[in-house]
Every structure is written in C-alpha cells, then in structure tokens.
Amino acid sequence: MAQLDLGDLKMDPWLGFSVDEIRQHLVAGMTHPRFKERWKYTSIKKVFGLTIADQDAPPKITGLDQPGVTQSKESSKEIKTLISPDLINEKIIMVGQTKSPLSIRISESLEKPIQVTHRQNCSAIFFFIGPEVKCEINEYFEGAQSQQHAIWLRLGPNSQVVHSRQSLNSDAWAWKYLNLGQESQSSYKLHCHNVGGKLKRDDFDINIDGDRASFELKSASYVGAGQHLDQQISLRHLGRDTFSDQQIHNVGDSQSTATCNGRILIEKQASRTNAALSNKNLSLGDNVTFNAKPELEIYNDDVTCSHGATIGQLSDSELFYLTSRGIGPANAKT
C-alpha cells in the first residue's frame, strides 16, 4: 500500500488526522495481498457501509462509581499514540467514526465488575488498567440495528483482568474490534460467547509486550442456519517468557459460514514463548462452510508452540442411539 501524505489533510480535532482521507487511502489499497486475505470471507464494502451510515449511541455502563475508577470524554496523548496514523489500517475507521472517545482508568482493584451494554453504535472505549489492579469487565451486545464497536485495553504491570463478551443478538450486522496491550507479568483472560448474524465480524489485535505476561482466549460460537461469523485474531509475542492459549470452538447449522483466522507472531526477542491455538468446528447440517486457518510466524528458536484445527459432524451412531430410545430427532441433536 502506498504511503499516505498527511501534510495537507483536514485534521480531526481529537484524532489528529482526517478519517475521510484515510478511508479513501484504504479503499485504494484493497488490492494488497494481506488486506485481501483478511477480508476474504467478509464483504469489506458492506462493513464499511454499515459503519459509515449509522449514528453513535452511548452504552449503558455500570460499576463506574467504585473507588479508583475515573472516566473522561477528552482526548489524551495516550489515546493519540494508540491510534497514530503510523498504525493506519481499516480498523482505525472504527475509532474515527465516533464523536469522541470514552476513556476509563482503573487505579484500584474492584469488588464489582464494570458492565458495558451496547445497544447500537457507540464511541470507542479505552480502558487503562493500573499496576497491581484486579478487575472484571463484562460486555453485552444487544439490538438488531447495524452497529460497530471498538475497545482498547492497556494493562499495567502485574495487573489481572477477566473480560467477557456476550454477543447474542442474531439479527444484527455487526463489526467489533478489540485491541490489547500487556505490560510485564500482567494476566488477561477473555471469554467470548457468540451467535452468528446476517453479517458478524470480530477483529482482535493482541500485543503481549511485557515479560512474563499471559493471555488466554476461550471462545464458543453457534452460527445458525444461513448465518455468518468471521473471527480474525492477530497475536504478537514481544516479551520474554510469555504465555498464550487460545481455544476457539464453533458450531454451524445448515448453509452457515464460520471463519477463524488465528495468527501468532513471535518476535525475535521473545525468548521462551509458550503459545497454543486450537480451533474445533462442528457441523449440524448441510452445506456448512468452515474456514479454519491457524498460522504461526516464529523468529526465535527458543519457543514452545502448537496449533491445530478440526472440522467434524455429529455422530450418526450417537444420534441413532438416542432416537432408537424414544428421543425425538430435534432433542437428540440438541
């Protein structure tokens, strides 16, 4: 993709650059092989269209009244660094669509979770987790309107975060983006539960920056008849003695499409990395499409890595066993 000259662009007051100009630049670069690979199974034009057309609405957030929690709708140097034009890709549009960012800073361990309920589009949310902090963040995605959501998390040293995402709104056209950065000895556990939709796309950019940091992802999804779900995960190990474990399970019904593209990049300095990725897929009907693509890119010899993907169907013998004992076919399948 050609370099973008930012000198003459009309700057957004809080982003520091022009989203419209960058969008044009991205559209012009859609022929780049890596770009085309990321969007092989989801229509980028449909996704861009739904995010451009809709308006923002604030999510309902509870748990912000606890000691050590502050929030702001003002921009900051930290936010502008995270969304620098040097990091331009199609995901930056999700931040630029919004009126202003919402930043939430947590400096003390929390007794109650922070709960975020999305009903439609909302401004990007930035979580800054302080050193030694333990907390839980729960996200719920509701509503049937087209929507996009972006969340950025930065974990301080020795922090521990458990994050759950419940995306059970099957009628929505939705694009979600999560960006994570971890400092030394931080722990992040992500639990994702999804149902498919008319068009659903999840992008994850995970950066394990600090030494001895750990990342765990457990994802379970049901993609109903004729539905679509595309999960794109990019995980970079940059620190030493880091750990990651990803378990992604998908169940697809007739005429559905489920995609899992999991890429693990281990940088040269990331000695003694331990990384694993497992993607298991189960078909419940006819003409189900699973696109399973685990990837490893390793630039250090002192690592332990594994990855794998399986695709299978319900056992006919097990179904017969249940139905022959008086259980109806639908209940047997369940």
C-alpha positions, 0 to 999 in steps of 0.5 A: 500500500502506498504511503499516505501524505498527511501534510495537507489533510483536514485534521480531526480535532481529537484524532489528529488526522482526517478519517475521510482521507484515510478511508479513501487511502484504504479503499485504494489499497484493497488490492494488497495481498494481506488486506485481501486475505483478511477480508476474504470471507467478509464483504469489506464494502458492506462493513464499511457501509454499515459503519459509515451510515449509522449514528453513535449511541452511548452504552449503558455502563455500570460499576463506574462509581467504585473507588479508583475508577475515573472516566473522561470524554477528552482526548489524551496523548495516550489515546493519540499514540494508540491510534497514530496514523503510523498504525493506519489500517481499516480498523482505525475507521472504527475509532474515527467514526465516533464523536469522541472517545470514552476513556476509563482508568482503573487505579484500584482493584474492584469488588464489582465488575464494570458492565458495558451494554451496547445497544447500537453504535457507540464511541470507542472505549479505552480502558487503562488498567493500573499496576497491581489492579484486579478487575472484571469487565463484562460486555453485552451486545444487544439490538438488531440495528447495524452497529460497530464497536471498538475497545482498547485495553492497556494493562499495567504491570502485574495487573489481572483482568477477566473480560467477557463478551456476550454477543447474542443478538442474531439479527444484527450486522455487526463489526467489533474490534478489540485491541490489547496491550500487556505490560510485564507479568500482567494476566488477561483472560477473555471469554467470548460467547457468540451467535452468528448474524446476517453479517458478524465480524470480530477483529482482535489485535493482541500485543503481549509486550511485557515479560512474563505476561499471559493471555488466554482466549476461550471462545464458543460460537453457534452460527445458525442456519444461513448465518455468518461469523468471521473471527480474525485474531492477530497475536504478537509475542514481544516479551520474554517468557510469555504465555498464550492459549487460545481455544476457539470452538464453533458450531454451524447449522445448515448453509452457515459460514464460520471463519477463524483466522488465528495468527501468532507472531513471535518476535525475535526477542521473545525468548521462551514463548509458550503459545497454543491455538486450537480451533474445533468446528462442528457441523449440524447440517448441510452445506456448512462452510468452515474456514479454519486457518491457524498460522504461526510466524516464529523468529526465535528458536527458543519457543514452545508452540502448537496449533491445530484445527478440526472440522467434524459432524455429529455422530450418526451412531450417537444420534441413532442411539438416542432416537432408537430410545424414544428421543425425538430427532430435534432433542437428540441433536440438541 
